[in-house]
Amino acid sequence: PAVLSDSRSLSFLRNVLLNALKDENLKQSLIHPAVSALKAYDENNQTNLAHTLYQYLACERSNVDAAAALYIHRNTLKYRLDKINDLLHLDLDDLDTRLHLLISFRLQNTVSLVP
């Protein structure tokens, strides 16, 4: 079986998926509940947890790279990730969970939320 091992393959898959999803109801049904929950939490609490989680995942879970991308200290990143874990109890060691979250951020356009 073919394995999506490089970023070009993942970009291709993402683009195919996004282009195929013209139905807004279908798109919403595919979004991981954690993404919607974080977005709602951010709106109610003036936080940036959704953007933090996206950057952490986009930086392949590198604390150093994610903190740099967010322009925050690594301890601040750790605090935010702990808060996300307290709220959602996500298994970020699971590849399928991470992929679902990343695709969900793209579908919900949460990625564009820059603090």
N, C-alpha and C positions, 0 to 999 in steps of 0.2 A: 504494500500500500504506500501511496505517496505521503510524505511527511512535509508539513509546512515548517521549514527550518530556517528560512531567512526572511528578512524584513520585506523584500520584494514580494514574496509569496503572500505574506500577511497583508500587505498593502493591496495586492490584487484581490484577495478574498474580501477585504473590507469594501473595496470599491464595487465589486460585483454585488455584495450584499446590500449596500446602500442604494445602488441603482435599481435593484430588484424590489425594494420596499417603497412602493409608491402609496400603498394603503396605510394611512395614519394609524388606524386601529391595529393593524398587524404589527406595525413598527412599535407601538406602545406595548403590545403584548410580549414583545421580545426583550424589552428592557429589564435588566436585573432589578429586582425590587430595592436593592441597596442603593442604587444610583438615585432613584426617585426619593428615597428616604433621606439620603444625604442632602440632596438639593432642597428638600422641604426644611430640613434641620438648619441648613445654612440661611435660608430666607427668614426663618423664625428667630435665629440666634445671632445674626450678623457674623457668621463664621465662613471659612473657606475650606471646609472639610472635603467637599466633592472635588474641588480643584486639587487639593493636596493628594487625595487618593489617586486621581488621574495621573498626576505628575510622578508619583511614586511608582505606579505601574508602568508608565511610559518610560521611566528610567530603569526599568527592569529590576525594581525593588532595591536599587542602590541608594542608601541613605545619603551618601555624600553627593551624588549627582542630583537627587531629588531636592535636597536642601538648597543646592546651588541654583537649580532651576526655579525654585520658589523664592529665592533671595531671603532665606531664613536660616537660622542656626540649626545644626543637627539635633540639638536637644528640643527645639521647638517642633521639628518634624516628628521626633519620637513622641512628644506629648500629643500631637495631633493624631498620629497613627494609633496610639493607645486609646484616645477618645473614640476614634472610628471603630476600633475593636470592641470597646465597651458598648457602643451603640448597636453594632451590627453582627458581631461575632462571625466575621468572614474568615474562610480558610484560604489565605492568600498563598499558601504553598501549593494549592491545587491549580494546575494549569488551566483546566476548563473554567474554573471560577474566574481566574484572571482574564482569560480571553472574553468571557461573557461580560465582565465588567467593562473592559476596554471597548468592546463593540457597543455596549449600552451607552457609554459616554458619548460615542460618536453619534449614535441614533438620537440621543436626547439633546445633542449640541451643547452638552455641559462643558465640553472641552473649551469652548470659547469664553467661559467665565474666568476672566483674569482678575485677580484681586486688585 
